[in-house]
Each structure stands twice: as structure tokens, then as C-alpha cells.
């Protein structure tokens, strides 16, 4: 079983957020083989939303072993790498499709951060 976190736009977790650190919610899944079970959708309470801590810290608190994202900044990637959390790139914004790609092993590792003036 693998605990996977996906930054999402809405509470129903239908779509990935294009901006990792500014995602309004983080959806947590437990994946075993091709079975995917949602374990909850949590508001982003990081410093990006008036809370405390950085988004990677909040995801690590959920026990993530993998993160599926459309992109993120290099600082976040390095924070996950330091904790041995896989960071995988999704080319689709549909969460269900991204999770199917995860279970089939077709997502690639995200190793390069975005060059925007804000964090993902």
C-alpha cells in the first residue's frame, strides 16, 4: 500500500491544481495494486493560505509516500526528495486519470522545478 497525495482545486478532488503550493486542497489516497481508496480531502492550511508551515510539511504530516502534481517549485521537490517521497508529474488535470496512470506505473518523476515567480 502506498499513501499518495494530490493537490486539487476543489473539495470533490476532481481536478489537480496547476499550482502545487497554492492548491486549495490536498487529497489523500491509499493505493494497493490497482485499488485506489480516497482517505480524505484536506484544506491547504500552509502559509500560502494564512496558516503556518510550507505545503510540503503539510503533505508529509499526512504520511505521503508519493505526490502527483502537474508541477512544483524546486524547493518543494527537494523537500520531498529529502524525505524519500516520490514526486510524479501528471500531464492530465483529471485526478482519476492521474491515479490510473499511477497504478499503471506510467507517471514520470518530476525532477525540475517550475521557473514561475511563485511556488507551485
C-alpha positions in Angstrom: 0.0 0.0 0.0 1.2 3.5 -0.9 -0.1 6.8 0.5 -0.5 9.2 -2.4 -1.3 12.9 -2.1 -2.7 15.0 -4.9 -3.0 18.8 -4.8 -6.6 19.5 -6.0 -8.7 22.5 -6.9 -12.0 21.6 -5.3 -13.2 19.6 -2.3 -14.6 16.8 -4.5 -11.0 16.3 -5.7 -11.9 16.0 -9.3 -9.1 18.1 -10.8 -5.4 18.6 -10.0 -4.3 22.1 -9.2 -1.8 23.6 -11.6 -0.1 25.4 -8.8 1.1 22.9 -6.2 1.7 25.2 -3.2 -1.4 27.2 -3.9 -3.7 24.2 -4.2 -6.8 24.9 -2.1 -6.9 21.2 -1.0 -4.8 18.1 -0.8 -6.5 14.7 -1.5 -5.1 11.7 0.2 -5.4 8.2 -1.3 -4.2 4.7 -0.3 -3.2 2.7 -3.4 -2.7 -1.0 -3.4 -2.2 -2.6 -6.8 -4.9 -1.1 -9.0 -7.2 -0.4 -6.0 -7.4 3.3 -5.1 -9.2 4.4 -1.9 -9.8 8.0 -1.0 -8.9 8.7 2.6 -9.9 12.4 2.7 -9.6 15.8 1.3 -7.8 18.4 3.5 -7.7 22.2 3.2 -4.3 23.7 2.5 -3.5 25.2 5.8 0.0 26.2 4.9 1.5 29.7 5.0 0.1 30.2 1.4 -3.4 30.2 2.9 -2.8 32.2 6.1 -1.8 29.1 8.2 1.7 28.0 9.1 4.3 25.8 7.6 5.1 25.1 3.9 2.9 22.9 1.7 5.4 20.0 1.7 5.3 20.0 5.5 1.5 19.6 5.5 1.7 16.8 3.0 4.4 15.0 5.0 2.1 15.2 8.0 -0.5 13.2 6.0 2.1 10.4 5.7 2.6 10.8 2.0 4.9 8.4 0.2 4.2 9.9 -3.2 2.9 13.1 -4.6 1.3 13.5 -8.0 1.5 17.1 -9.4 1.3 19.0 -12.6 4.4 20.9 -11.5 6.0 22.4 -8.4 8.9 24.6 -7.4 12.4 23.2 -6.8 12.3 23.8 -3.1 9.3 21.6 -2.7 10.8 18.9 -4.9 14.0 18.9 -2.8 11.9 18.8 0.5 10.2 15.7 -0.7 13.3 14.1 -2.1 15.0 14.6 1.3 12.2 12.6 2.9 12.2 9.9 0.2 8.8 10.9 -1.1 8.3 10.2 -4.8 7.3 13.3 -6.8 5.5 12.3 -10.0 4.3 14.5 -12.9 0.8 14.3 -14.3 0.1 15.6 -17.7 -3.6 15.5 -17.1 -5.6 17.6 -14.7 -8.2 14.9 -14.1 -7.4 13.3 -10.7 -9.0 9.9 -11.6 -6.9 9.7 -14.8 -3.7 10.7 -12.9 -4.4 7.9 -10.4 -4.9 5.4 -13.1 -1.6 6.4 -14.6 0.0 6.0 -11.1 -1.4 2.4 -10.7 -0.2 1.5 -14.2 3.3 2.9 -13.5 3.3 5.4 -16.4 3.9 8.6 -14.5 7.4 10.1 -14.7 9.4 11.5 -11.9 9.3 15.3 -11.5 12.9 16.5 -11.1 12.8 20.0 -12.5 11.1 22.9 -10.7 9.0 25.5 -12.4 10.5 28.8 -13.1 7.5 31.0 -12.1 7.8 33.8 -9.7 5.6 31.9 -7.2 5.8 28.4 -5.8 3.5 25.6 -7.1 
